[in-house]
Every structure is written in C-alpha cells, then in structure tokens.
Amino acid sequence: MRAATVERRTKETDVFISLDLDGTGRAEITTGVGFFDHMLDLLARHALFDLKVKVTGDLHIDQHHTVEDTGIALGEAFRKALGDKRGITRYADVHLPMDETLTRVALDISGRPFLVFRTEFRREKIGNFDTELVREWFQAFAINAGLTLHVETLYGENAHHIAESSFKGLARALRNAVAVDPREGERVPSTKGSL
C-alpha cells in the first residue's frame, strides 16, 4: 500500500495527516480555516488520494502556522507513501482552466525540492484567508515532498479561481506523476537508480 500517516506537534500547531495515494478521492479535512479546507478537499478529490487532515493551530494569532505546518506534514506523508518510487511515472504537467483563469503546473518527483511560483493575487484576502499563504503552502509541501514544482498562472482575475486552479492543477499533476507505469516494472524512473 502506498499510504502514510504523519503527526507533527509544535507549540503552534498539532497536525495529523493520513494519506493513501491509491484512494478514490475521499477527504476529511478540518483545519479551522474554511477556504484552506476547501483547497485540500479538492486536492484529494482531483488527485484521487484519500486524505484525512486534522489540525489545531494558533488561529488566534493568524493562519500562517496552520497552513504552513499542514504543508510540511502533508509533504512528509507524500514522500513516505511513495517509498522508493519504483514504477512511478515521475513527471507530469497540466494546464488547468477555471473560468477566466488558466494555470500551468509541472512537476518532477525528483527528490530535489524546488519551487517556482509565478502566481499573483490582486487581492490580499479570499474571505478571511490570506492569499500570500497559497505560496507558503506550496513551498512547504514541495520541499517536504521532495518535488521540483512549477506553478504559473498564465492569466486570471478572480483570486478564488487563481488559488483553486493552482491546487487543482497540482492535484491532477500529482495523480499522473504517482501513477504506476507498467513498462517501468520495478525500476526506479532514473538513470541513477534512485530518486
């Protein structure tokens, strides 16, 4: 089974993640941040990952620690669930439209974490959610998952659509990249023999 559980406890947050890469898109998300819950729910649904997230954070301060620490823990769970990465497709990219917005996501499950994030928001908030936290989450997730990840919104106006197209684009790219390629067999998709 390609699944993992991660618990992360700090003075700022208490995070529990359960992730199954070979799921059906079921999600149980409770972070205390409504818009963020929505993004994680659609990530699970469109990646076809089964995902449980339970977070208690210092929301009386702000949402930053909750969002970032969830990205760290989910990235760790993703890396653990993939194991030695034998047989995976590894690379994937997608253009994800959402109404007037188009976002491109490309990734490599390389073990060499790097984020290029070329997405801008014209508003500071979506409801009470700080839009700058979208990049913070992607950074935390990519680094801890071991992904080379490029996210670029080619055009768009609505902040909700920009954020959602970024998360859905990531979901679809992850779904394709973790897919088992029967031609790979038990090989790791690298000339080095490991990722």
C-alpha positions in Angstrom: 0.0 0.0 0.0 1.2 3.5 -0.9 0.0 5.2 2.3 1.4 7.0 5.2 0.4 8.8 8.5 2.3 11.8 9.9 1.8 13.6 13.1 3.5 16.9 13.7 3.3 18.7 17.1 4.8 22.1 17.9 3.9 24.9 20.2 2.0 26.5 17.4 0.1 23.5 15.8 -0.9 19.9 16.2 -1.2 18.3 12.8 -2.5 14.8 11.9 -2.3 13.6 8.3 -3.4 10.2 6.8 -2.7 9.8 3.1 -3.5 7.0 0.6 -2.1 7.6 -2.9 -4.3 4.8 -4.3 -7.6 6.1 -3.0 -10.8 7.3 -4.5 -10.7 11.0 -3.6 -12.3 10.7 -0.2 -11.4 13.6 2.2 -12.0 14.5 5.8 -10.5 17.9 6.3 -10.6 20.0 9.5 -8.0 22.8 9.8 -10.2 25.6 11.2 -9.6 27.6 8.0 -12.6 27.2 5.8 -11.1 28.2 2.4 -8.0 26.1 3.1 -10.2 23.1 3.9 -11.9 23.7 0.5 -8.5 23.6 -1.2 -7.3 20.4 0.5 -10.7 18.8 -0.2 -10.4 19.5 -3.9 -6.8 18.4 -3.9 -7.8 15.0 -2.6 -10.7 14.7 -5.0 -8.8 15.6 -8.1 -5.7 13.6 -7.2 -7.8 10.6 -6.2 -6.0 10.5 -2.9 -7.8 9.5 0.3 -6.8 12.2 2.7 -7.6 12.9 6.4 -6.3 16.2 7.8 -7.0 17.3 11.4 -5.2 20.5 12.6 -5.4 22.5 15.7 -3.4 25.7 15.3 -2.8 29.1 16.9 -5.5 30.8 14.8 -5.9 33.4 17.5 -2.6 34.8 16.1 -3.2 34.1 12.3 -3.5 31.3 9.8 0.2 31.2 8.8 1.4 28.4 11.1 -1.7 26.2 10.4 -1.3 26.5 6.7 2.5 26.1 6.5 2.6 23.2 9.1 -0.1 21.4 7.2 2.0 21.7 4.0 5.1 20.4 5.8 3.2 17.4 7.2 1.4 16.6 4.0 4.6 16.8 2.1 6.2 14.3 4.6 3.3 12.0 4.2 3.5 12.1 0.4 7.2 11.3 0.5 6.7 8.4 2.9 3.8 7.0 1.0 5.8 6.9 -2.3 8.6 4.8 -0.7 11.4 4.1 -3.1 9.3 5.4 -6.1 9.7 2.2 -8.1 7.4 2.1 -11.1 6.0 5.6 -10.9 5.6 7.9 -13.9 7.6 10.6 -12.1 6.9 13.6 -14.4 3.6 15.3 -15.1 2.2 18.6 -16.2 -1.2 20.1 -16.7 -2.9 23.2 -17.8 -5.9 23.8 -15.5 -8.7 26.2 -16.6 -11.1 27.7 -14.2 -13.5 30.2 -15.9 -11.3 33.2 -16.8 -8.1 31.7 -15.2 -5.5 29.3 -16.7 -2.8 27.9 -14.5 0.1 25.6 -15.6 1.6 23.1 -13.1 4.6 21.0 -14.0 6.4 18.7 -11.5 9.1 16.1 -11.1 9.1 13.7 -8.2 12.9 14.1 -8.2 13.9 14.1 -4.5 15.5 17.6 -5.3 12.9 20.0 -3.9 12.5 23.3 -5.6 9.5 25.7 -6.1 8.9 28.2 -8.9 5.7 30.0 -8.1 4.6 32.6 -10.6 1.2 33.3 -9.4 0.0 36.7 -8.2 -3.2 37.8 -6.5 -4.7 41.2 -6.9 -6.4 40.9 -3.5 -4.9 40.2 -0.1 -7.8 38.1 1.1 -10.3 35.4 -0.1 -12.9 35.8 2.6 -10.7 35.8 5.7 -7.9 33.7 4.0 -4.6 35.5 3.3 -3.7 34.9 -0.3 0.0 35.0 0.4 -0.5 31.7 2.3 -1.1 29.9 -1.0 2.6 30.3 -1.9 3.6 29.4 1.7 1.6 26.1 1.5 3.1 25.2 -1.9 6.6 25.9 -0.7 6.2 23.8 2.5 4.6 20.9 0.5 7.1 20.9 -2.3 10.2 21.0 -0.1 8.9 18.2 2.2 7.6 16.0 -0.5 10.8 16.3 -2.5 9.2 17.8 -5.6 10.6 20.1 -8.2 7.4 22.1 -8.7 6.5 24.9 -11.1 3.2 26.7 -10.7 2.4 29.6 -13.0 -1.0 31.3 -13.6 -0.9 32.4 -17.2 -3.8 34.7 -16.8 -6.7 35.2 -14.4 -8.6 37.9 -12.5 -10.6 36.2 -9.7 -8.4 35.4 -6.6 -10.6 32.3 -5.7 -10.2 31.0 -9.2 -6.5 31.5 -9.2 -6.0 29.7 -5.9 -8.3 26.9 -6.9 -6.8 26.4 -10.3 -3.4 26.1 -8.7 -4.5 23.4 -6.2 -6.5 21.5 -8.8 -3.6 21.7 -11.2 -1.3 20.3 -8.6 -3.8 17.5 -7.9 -4.1 16.4 -11.5 -0.3 16.6 -12.0 0.3 14.5 -8.8 -2.3 12.0 -9.9 -0.4 11.5 -13.2 3.1 11.5 -11.7 2.4 8.9 -9.0 0.6 6.6 -11.5 2.3 3.3 -11.9 3.7 2.8 -15.3 3.6 -0.9 -16.1 6.5 -0.6 -18.5 8.7 0.6 -15.7 8.0 -2.6 -13.7 10.1 -2.5 -10.5 12.6 0.1 -11.8 13.0 3.5 -10.3 12.5 6.0 -13.2 16.0 7.4 -13.1 19.3 6.5 -14.8 20.9 6.9 -11.3 18.8 4.1 -10.0 17.3 6.1 -7.1 15.4 9.3 -6.5 
